[in-house]
Amino acid sequence: MFARTKKPRTDNIAAFIAAIASRLMKVLTERQYRRREKILATARDLIVKDGYENVTMRNLAAKANVTPKTLYHQFGNKEKLLRTAVEERFRHTYQALDDHDIPHGIDKLFFIVDAVAESTRKNIQYALALAPIISSRMNDPFASIRLNTYRKAIQQIADEGDFVEWVDLDIITQTVYRHINPLYVNWHSNPKTVRTEDFTKFDLCLMLSSITRGYTQKIASSTANKLQKSLQANARRKK
């Protein structure tokens, strides 16, 4: 009798093909991810070098070693591409602020103000890029990112038991947001003659000193006193 030839199991073949397809898809996805990151990094470099308005899709494509068609296929248009590039950096910046551990909420708030002001001064082209797209709408991604970070600092003050009972943390967070927001548009201020963040912290101190107690009120009051003297001295020098 002839030996019966075993037929390959169709389910094994299907599994083998699926495994190959999965591996190819993973490689393709990783390749696409690396290409996307390179495009966005190149966009950020060009914003710093040439200015937000002067970035062109053709030049960006050449620098990123892709075709203009690839840029339009992935991002739709120049505005969406540059907004994505700026937003990702913005998100990473605020994540770094969140990760910086500071014992007291009010000190964390001052740290955020100083970091935003310093970062804005050192990255003027990004400040220019952010100015027209930062929105006061609370559902805007840029607003949501900031509100989340400010709320954590405010919550820290609340967890320390330093807010008076009637304070609404959401309202305070939105107030902090509106005080810090001008730091992104006052990038042209000369820190040697005026520090915009000093006005921001002065306003925040006046607010916090009236609705807090304990450590927060003590720091808010003493900081407001110091800043007022500094601002008065600066005003006299201008006369």
Secondary structure, DSSP 8 states (H G I E B T S, - for coil): ---------HHHHHHHHHHHHHHHHHHHHHHHHHHHHHHHHHHHHHHHHH-GGG--HHHHHHHHTS-HHHHHHHHSSHHHHHHHHHHHHHHHHHHHHHHS--SSHHHHHHHHHHHHHHHHHH-HHHHHHHTTT--S-TTSHHHHHHHHHHHHHHHHHHHTT-B-TT--HHHHHHHHHHHHGGGGT-TT--TTT--HHHHHHHHHHHHHHTTB-HHHHHHHHHHHHHHHHHHHHHHHHH-
